[in-house]
């Protein structure tokens, strides 16, 4: 269902109830879709399965011992290995 912005503001409780019972509700601004209100469960189903950036990076392949040694051998600061 489409809701004009002013109607959505005046009937927020009804808007949320309909989103939970009947599905996503579109709010229009000057006749064009501007936002969608949906049930939290539906939103979680759509986006909840994506890992955070940290989880994604930590899920990469294991480092072998040689690579770990190489990383630990390097200096800790940028440009420290460069002779000027």
C-alpha positions as CSV (number, residue, x, y, z in Angstrom):
1,X,0.0,0.0,0.0
2,X,1.2,3.5,-0.7
3,X,1.0,6.2,2.0
4,X,1.4,9.9,1.4
5,X,4.1,11.3,3.8
6,X,1.6,13.3,5.8
7,X,-0.8,10.4,6.2
8,X,2.1,8.2,7.3
9,X,3.1,10.7,9.9
10,X,-0.4,11.0,11.2
11,X,-1.0,7.3,11.3
12,X,2.3,5.8,12.2
13,X,0.8,3.1,14.5
14,X,-1.5,2.0,11.7
15,X,1.3,2.1,9.2
16,X,3.6,-0.1,11.4
17,X,0.7,-2.5,12.1
18,X,-0.1,-2.9,8.4
19,X,3.6,-3.5,7.6
20,X,3.7,-6.3,10.2
21,X,0.4,-7.9,9.0
22,X,0.2,-7.2,5.3
23,X,3.8,-6.6,4.2
24,X,6.0,-3.6,3.2
25,X,4.3,-0.2,3.0
26,X,5.6,2.5,0.7
27,X,5.7,6.1,1.7
28,X,5.5,8.6,-1.1
29,X,6.8,12.1,-1.3
30,X,5.4,14.3,-4.0
31,X,3.9,11.2,-5.7
32,X,7.2,9.3,-5.9
33,X,8.3,6.4,-3.7
34,X,10.5,7.7,-0.9
35,X,10.7,5.0,1.8
36,X,9.5,1.6,2.7
37,X,8.3,0.4,6.1
38,X,8.6,-3.3,6.7
39,X,8.4,-5.7,9.6
40,X,11.6,-6.1,11.5
41,X,11.6,-9.9,10.9
42,X,11.4,-9.3,7.2
43,X,14.2,-6.8,7.3
44,X,16.4,-9.2,9.2
45,X,15.7,-11.9,6.7
46,X,16.9,-9.7,3.9
47,X,20.0,-8.3,5.5
48,X,20.7,-10.3,8.6
49,X,22.8,-13.0,7.0
50,X,25.6,-10.8,5.8
51,X,28.7,-10.9,7.9
52,X,30.3,-7.7,9.2
53,X,33.5,-6.5,7.6
54,X,35.6,-7.9,10.5
55,X,33.8,-11.3,10.2
56,X,34.4,-11.4,6.5
57,X,38.1,-10.5,6.8
58,X,38.6,-13.1,9.6
59,X,36.9,-15.8,7.6
60,X,39.7,-15.8,5.0
61,X,42.2,-18.7,4.5
62,X,44.6,-19.7,7.2
63,X,48.1,-18.4,7.0
64,X,50.9,-21.0,6.7
65,X,53.9,-20.8,9.0
66,X,56.2,-19.3,6.4
67,X,53.9,-16.4,5.7
68,X,53.3,-15.7,9.4
69,X,57.1,-15.6,9.9
70,X,57.5,-13.2,7.0
71,X,54.8,-10.9,8.4
72,X,56.3,-10.9,11.8
73,X,59.9,-10.3,10.5
74,X,58.9,-7.1,8.8
75,X,59.3,-3.7,10.6
76,X,56.2,-2.4,12.3
77,X,56.1,1.1,10.8
78,X,55.6,2.3,7.3
79,X,58.7,3.0,5.2
80,X,61.1,1.7,7.8
81,X,62.8,-0.7,5.3
82,X,63.5,2.1,2.9
83,X,67.0,3.6,2.7
84,X,66.9,7.3,2.0
